[in-house]
């Protein structure tokens, strides 16, 4: 499952270049370094991730950003991107066996560590967001009690993002929570008393603010199918996403293409047929 992310625990972005005190509204903020060589490494990583979304690409991005981190240590933007890349890398790896799941725990732990280092330098919504994502992902294969125990921390960090930069990465908090609910047993949602309507509001708001970011439709569809068993709504959302031109959001052309690939896979999973057959 792609950037879909977000492997998990229990319960528990209109394009703009307008900078705010805490980050940017809309797309992911690209790290900036005063070190020319470090900036070149950052640029190369971002060029790579614009090709596709898979483990091999993110592993290369990690290598590039770790070199950039050595050249420009304590750059909170580089540290945050390392946290993001570690999660993306892990989420694109197989996770069927105990050995694979154990490997993922270590990857997410490293990603969590980079988020903590970033927050220690400067508190930002991106730092909080990738802390929450890696923490949730690290608990995906834990017991329901460990998952429930991790909820308060994840919620606290997510709430910071919602309060200070709700449109971060085109409404990332909504995707975070829909995916958490998808990946943990329903009993965990009940144990922590999570308000599912809040999740619906988050993802709906993300779609309303930027209709051209197709990943939000796929996340919502997966959420409605998995949690509510609502096949009709799920297929409606997937059908909409698949009928759009990927360049509906020009700066997210590759991401939208990947989202449509994921949408086709989910359509097949729900219907047992290839899109557009039902």
C-alpha positions as CSV (number, residue, x, y, z in Angstrom):
1,X,0.0,0.0,0.0
2,X,1.5,3.3,-1.1
3,X,1.8,6.5,0.6
4,X,-1.3,5.4,1.8
5,X,-0.4,5.3,4.0
6,X,0.3,4.8,7.1
7,X,0.8,1.5,8.9
8,X,-0.6,1.6,12.2
9,X,-1.7,1.6,15.5
10,X,-4.8,2.0,17.0
11,X,-6.7,4.4,17.0
12,X,-5.8,6.8,18.0
13,X,-3.4,19.8,0.5
14,X,-5.4,24.4,-3.5
15,X,-1.7,24.6,-4.6
16,X,0.0,27.6,-2.9
17,X,3.5,28.7,-2.2
18,X,2.3,30.9,0.6
19,X,4.7,30.4,3.5
20,X,3.4,30.7,7.0
21,X,5.2,30.8,10.4
22,X,4.9,27.1,10.7
23,X,5.4,25.9,7.1
24,X,3.5,26.0,3.9
25,X,-0.2,25.6,3.0
26,X,-0.8,22.9,0.5
27,X,2.1,21.0,-1.0
28,X,5.0,19.4,0.8
29,X,7.7,22.0,1.6
30,X,11.0,21.2,-0.1
31,X,14.0,21.4,2.2
32,X,16.3,24.3,1.7
33,X,20.0,24.3,2.6
34,X,22.8,26.9,2.5
35,X,25.2,24.2,1.7
36,X,25.3,23.9,-2.1
37,X,26.3,20.2,-2.1
38,X,23.5,19.4,0.4
39,X,21.0,21.2,-1.7
40,X,22.1,19.3,-4.8
41,X,21.4,16.1,-2.9
42,X,18.0,17.3,-1.9
43,X,17.2,18.2,-5.5
44,X,18.2,14.8,-6.7
45,X,16.0,13.1,-4.1
46,X,13.0,15.1,-5.1
47,X,13.6,14.4,-8.8
48,X,13.7,10.7,-8.0
49,X,10.4,10.7,-6.1
50,X,8.7,12.5,-9.0
51,X,9.4,9.4,-11.1
52,X,7.2,6.9,-9.2
53,X,6.4,5.6,-5.8
54,X,8.2,2.4,-4.8
55,X,10.7,1.0,-2.2
56,X,13.7,1.2,-4.5
57,X,13.2,4.9,-5.2
58,X,12.7,5.8,-1.5
59,X,15.7,3.8,-0.5
60,X,17.8,6.0,-2.9
61,X,16.1,9.1,-1.5
62,X,17.1,8.1,2.0
63,X,20.7,7.6,1.0
64,X,20.8,11.1,-0.7
65,X,19.2,12.8,2.3
66,X,21.4,11.1,4.8
67,X,24.4,12.5,2.9
68,X,22.8,15.9,2.9
69,X,22.3,15.6,6.7
70,X,26.0,15.0,7.2
71,X,26.8,18.2,5.2
72,X,24.1,20.3,6.8
73,X,23.4,18.8,10.3
74,X,20.5,20.1,12.4
75,X,18.6,21.3,9.3
76,X,15.1,20.5,10.5
77,X,13.7,20.4,6.9
78,X,16.2,17.7,5.9
79,X,15.5,15.8,9.1
80,X,11.8,15.9,8.5
81,X,12.2,14.7,4.9
82,X,14.3,11.8,6.2
83,X,11.4,10.9,8.5
84,X,9.0,11.0,5.5
85,X,11.3,8.9,3.3
86,X,11.7,6.2,5.9
87,X,8.0,5.9,6.3
88,X,7.5,5.8,2.5
89,X,10.3,3.2,2.1
90,X,8.8,1.0,4.8
91,X,5.2,1.3,3.5
92,X,6.3,0.1,0.1
93,X,8.0,-3.1,1.4
94,X,6.3,-6.4,1.8
95,X,4.8,-7.0,5.3
96,X,3.3,-10.5,5.2
97,X,5.8,-12.4,7.4
98,X,7.0,-11.9,11.0
99,X,10.5,-11.2,9.7
100,X,9.3,-8.6,7.3
101,X,7.2,-7.0,10.0
102,X,10.1,-6.9,12.4
103,X,12.2,-5.2,9.7
104,X,9.5,-2.6,9.3
105,X,9.5,-1.8,13.0
106,X,13.2,-0.9,12.8
107,X,12.6,1.3,9.7
108,X,9.8,3.2,11.3
109,X,11.8,3.6,14.5
110,X,14.5,5.3,12.5
111,X,11.9,7.5,10.8
112,X,10.5,8.4,14.2
113,X,13.9,9.3,15.5
114,X,14.5,11.7,12.6
115,X,11.1,13.4,13.3
116,X,12.1,13.8,17.0
117,X,15.5,15.3,16.0
118,X,13.6,17.7,13.6
119,X,11.2,18.8,16.4
120,X,14.1,19.3,18.8
121,X,15.6,21.9,16.3
122,X,12.3,23.5,15.4
123,X,8.7,22.7,16.1
124,X,6.8,22.4,12.8
125,X,3.6,20.7,11.6
126,X,5.6,18.5,9.2
127,X,7.8,17.3,12.1
128,X,4.7,16.5,14.1
129,X,3.0,14.8,11.2
130,X,5.8,12.5,10.4
131,X,6.3,11.6,14.0
132,X,2.6,10.6,14.1
133,X,2.9,8.6,10.9
134,X,6.0,6.7,11.9
135,X,4.7,6.0,15.4
136,X,1.4,4.7,14.0
137,X,3.2,2.6,11.4
138,X,5.5,1.1,14.0
139,X,2.5,-0.2,15.9
140,X,0.6,-1.8,13.0
141,X,1.6,-5.3,14.0
142,X,1.5,-4.8,17.7
143,X,-1.1,-6.1,20.2
144,X,-4.4,-4.1,20.4
145,X,-3.3,-3.0,23.9
146,X,0.0,-1.5,22.6
147,X,-2.0,0.1,19.7
148,X,-4.5,1.6,22.1
149,X,-1.7,2.8,24.3
150,X,0.0,4.6,21.5
151,X,-3.2,6.5,20.5
152,X,-2.8,9.5,22.9
153,X,0.7,10.4,21.5
154,X,-0.4,10.0,17.9
155,X,-3.5,12.1,18.5
156,X,-1.5,14.8,20.2
157,X,0.9,15.2,17.3
158,X,-1.8,15.0,14.8
159,X,-3.9,17.6,16.6
160,X,-0.9,20.0,16.4
161,X,-0.9,19.7,12.6
162,X,-4.7,20.1,12.4
163,X,-4.5,23.3,14.5
164,X,-1.4,24.9,12.9
165,X,-1.4,23.6,9.3
166,X,-4.5,21.5,8.5
167,X,-3.8,21.7,4.7
168,X,-0.3,20.3,5.1
169,X,0.3,18.0,2.1
170,X,-3.3,18.5,0.8
171,X,-5.0,17.5,4.0
172,X,-2.6,14.8,5.3
173,X,-4.3,14.4,8.7
174,X,-7.4,13.1,7.1
175,X,-5.4,10.4,5.2
176,X,-3.6,9.5,8.4
177,X,-6.7,8.8,10.4
178,X,-8.7,7.1,7.6
179,X,-5.7,4.7,7.2
180,X,-5.3,4.1,10.8
181,X,-8.9,3.0,11.1
182,X,-8.4,0.8,8.0
183,X,-5.4,-1.0,9.4
184,X,-6.3,-1.6,13.0
185,X,-9.0,-3.9,14.4
186,X,-12.3,-2.2,14.9
187,X,-12.2,-3.1,18.6
188,X,-9.3,-0.7,19.0
189,X,-11.3,2.2,17.6
190,X,-13.9,1.3,20.2
191,X,-11.4,0.9,23.0
192,X,-10.1,4.4,22.6
193,X,-13.5,5.9,22.0
194,X,-12.4,7.5,18.7
195,X,-15.0,9.7,17.0
196,X,-15.2,8.3,13.5
197,X,-17.1,11.4,12.4
198,X,-14.0,13.5,13.0
199,X,-12.1,11.3,10.5
200,X,-14.9,11.8,8.0
201,X,-14.8,15.5,8.5
202,X,-11.0,15.7,8.0
203,X,-10.9,13.8,4.8
204,X,-14.0,15.6,3.4
205,X,-12.4,18.9,4.2
206,X,-9.2,17.9,2.4
207,X,-11.2,16.9,-0.7
208,X,-13.2,20.2,-0.6
209,X,-10.1,22.3,-0.4
210,X,-8.2,20.6,-3.2
211,X,-10.5,18.4,-5.4
212,X,-7.5,17.8,-7.8
213,X,-5.5,15.7,-5.3
214,X,-6.7,12.2,-6.1
215,X,-5.1,10.3,-3.3
216,X,-7.7,11.7,-0.8
217,X,-10.5,10.0,-2.8
218,X,-8.6,6.6,-2.7
219,X,-8.1,6.9,1.0
220,X,-11.7,7.8,1.6
221,X,-12.8,4.9,-0.6
222,X,-10.7,2.4,1.2
223,X,-12.0,3.7,4.6
224,X,-15.6,3.5,3.6
225,X,-15.2,0.0,2.1
226,X,-13.2,-1.4,5.0
227,X,-14.8,0.3,8.0
228,X,-18.4,0.7,6.9
229,X,-18.6,-2.0,4.2
230,X,-20.0,0.7,1.9
231,X,-19.3,-0.7,-1.6
232,X,-21.4,1.8,-3.4
233,X,-19.7,4.9,-1.9
234,X,-16.3,3.4,-2.3
235,X,-16.7,2.6,-6.0
236,X,-18.3,6.1,-6.6
237,X,-15.1,7.7,-5.1
238,X,-12.8,5.5,-7.1
239,X,-14.7,6.0,-10.3
240,X,-14.4,9.8,-9.9
241,X,-10.7,9.6,-9.3
242,X,-10.1,7.3,-12.3
243,X,-12.1,9.6,-14.6
244,X,-9.9,12.6,-13.9
245,X,-6.9,13.7,-15.9
246,X,-3.8,13.2,-13.7
247,X,-2.6,16.8,-14.6
248,X,-5.7,18.2,-12.9
249,X,-3.2,19.3,-10.3
250,X,-0.1,19.9,-12.5
251,X,2.5,19.9,-9.7
252,X,1.2,16.5,-8.6
253,X,1.0,14.7,-11.9
254,X,3.1,11.7,-10.8
255,X,1.3,11.5,-7.5
256,X,-2.1,11.5,-9.2
257,X,-0.9,8.8,-11.6
258,X,0.2,6.6,-8.7
259,X,-3.1,7.3,-7.0
260,X,-5.0,6.1,-10.0
261,X,-3.0,3.0,-10.1
262,X,-3.9,2.4,-6.5
263,X,-7.5,3.1,-7.3
264,X,-7.6,0.5,-10.0
265,X,-6.1,-2.1,-7.6
266,X,-8.7,-1.2,-4.9
267,X,-11.5,-1.4,-7.5
268,X,-10.4,-4.9,-8.4
269,X,-10.1,-5.9,-4.8
270,X,-13.7,-4.7,-4.1
271,X,-15.4,-6.0,-7.2
272,X,-13.1,-8.9,-8.4
273,X,-13.1,-7.2,-11.8
274,X,-11.1,-4.7,-13.7
275,X,-12.2,-1.1,-13.9
276,X,-14.8,0.0,-15.1
277,X,-16.6,-3.3,-14.7
278,X,-18.6,-3.9,-11.5
